[in-house]
Amino acid sequence: MTAERGPRRALFLALGSLAAVTAAAVAAGRWLDIVAVSGRSMAPTLLAGDRLLVEAFSYRRRPPRAGEIILAADPRRPSRELVKRIGGVDPSSGSAELVGDAPDASTDSRSFGPVDLVDVRWRAAFRVWPPGRVGLVR
Amino acid sequence: MLTLRSLLRPTRRVYAHCDIPCGIYDPEQARIEAESCLRIIEKHDASDDKLFRARCIHVKEERAELVKHHLDVLWHDYFKPEHLEKHPGIHETFWKATKQASKVKQTMDVAAAKELLLMIDSVDEMWKATGGPEKTRVSGRPA
């Protein structure tokens, strides 16, 4: 019994501190955030009502890459933040094509053109809700 | 107190956006308005009533404007760049058809109205070739 308790306590401690750090970061809202998804253009990857943990670390170190799911302001209505996948990156112009995983039900770069890479700050990392679909977003 | 629920509460909403998520796009809409134009021109020509003829001109211009609108919606919103790869004639076809709709708006020319119907039919062909009926029609429509 005692032999088990040590590692288990360590695990709890580790998970607990990870949660605390996450909580602090989310509270700060600058590096990590929780967002709710609306709309179905990213189906089946993301569905309406999904909650995502988004992070703003990666793109301070490197530009977004094709295939990543990101947040970006809608060029036609900047107050609306879109969640889309990066279809392709053009380093020479510093822009990215945004696409939806459901192309027949998506308004994206095919309509509004490419977006500037510098405006892409947030990457979707993890789905935290609903419980049955918790996991990495890819 | 910090709970799991408060931790997972979203701070903002992000949009997997689509302008019209269940978009209905159907060249028949343009076709029906164009058929109205043709019939109105025929009725205009068959009548001696000055007032009726004036109304025909007025209504026909409205209908022709609707043809342009419906064609534009198909052009901008239904057809996507991947369709253009397989059907390189899309832009040319729409350009000519919308110009023809303008001509029908401006004139009382039966032949021009018939020509417009043929052009809408070629839009319809491209729409069908790209899977339009399966993608945009609600099933259960009477044959």
Interface residues (C-beta under 8 A of the other chain):
Chain A: A19 T22 A23 V26 G29 D33 I34 V35 A36 V37 S38 G39 R40 S41 M42 A43 L46 A48 R51 L52 L71 D74 R80 E81 L82 V83 K84 G100 A102 P103 D104 A105 S106 T107 R110 S111 V128 W129
Chain B: L2 L7 L8 R9 P10 T11 R12 R13 V14 Y15 A16 H17 C18 D19 P21 C22 G23 H76 K80 P81 E82 K135
